[in-house]
Amino acid sequence: MKTLLLLAKVAIGFVWLVLAINIFHPFPGLTAIVLYIMTGFLFMMHGVQALMFIGAFGDKVAMTKWEKWSILFFGIFALLDIRRKYMM
C-alpha cells in the first residue's frame, strides 16, 4: 500500500508539473485554456479537501505543516497516507 501511495503521489506531482509549466510557458492553441481550467479545478478541489479535513480533524490529529500542505498538493492520496500513519 505504501508503494502504491508513493506512485500515486509521483503521478499527481507530474500532473502539477505539467500544469505549472503551462502557466509559465503556455502550450499552443486550446490546450493552454483547458489546462488553465484544470489547474483551477484541481486547486479548488484539493483546497476544499484540505479545509474539510483540517476543519474536522485539525484539533484531534496533530499534523505537521507539511502534512497540511500535502493535502493541497496530493489530495486524497495524502489523506490516505495520513490515515495510514495515525492508524498504526
N, C-alpha and C positions, 0 to 999 in steps of 0.2 A: 504494500500500500504506500509506503514511504517513497519508493522509487516512482510509482505512478504519479504521486503528487508532485514530485520534483519535475518529472517530464511534463506534466500539465502546466506547471509554473514557467518552465522554459518556453513552452508553446505560447502562453499568454504574453510572456516577455517579448517574444518575437513579434506578436501582433502589435504590442505597444511600440516597438521599434519601428515597424512599418508606418504606423500612424504618426509617430513623431517625425520621421523622415518626410512624410507628406506635408507636414506643417512647415518645415524649413526649406524643403525643395519639392514643390508640388509636382505630382505626376501629371502627365498630359491629359487633356480632354475631361470627360465626365468622371474619370477615375478619381481625380482630386476632390470633386464635390461629394462623391459617395463616401470617400474616406473621411472627409470632414464630418459628415453626418454620423458615420460610425464612431468617430472619436468622441463626439459629444454624447452619443447614446451610451457608449461603454463607460465613459467617465461618470455620467449621471447614474447609471445602474450600479456601478461599484460604489459610488458615493452614497447612494441610498442604502446599500448593504452595510457599509461601514457605519453609517449613522444609526441604523436599526440595531445592529449588533452591539455597538458601544452604548447606545441608549438603554438597551435591555439588560446587558450583562456587564457594563462598564464598572459597576460597583461590586459585582460578585466575582469577577475574574481579574486578577492583577496582570494586565498586559503591558508589554514594553511599547515604546513609541514605534519601534519597527513593526511590531505585530499589528498595531492600529493602521499604520500606513500600508502594510502589505495587503490588508483587506481592500484598500482602494486600488492597489495595483493588480492583485491576483484574484479578487472576488471570492467566489465560493471555495476555490482551492486553498486560499489562505484560511478560510473559516474551518475547513476540514482539517487542516494542519494544526490549528489552534485547538480544535476539539480533541484531536489525537494526543496532543501534548498534555492537556489537562485531564483527560480521561484515565491516563495511566496511573 
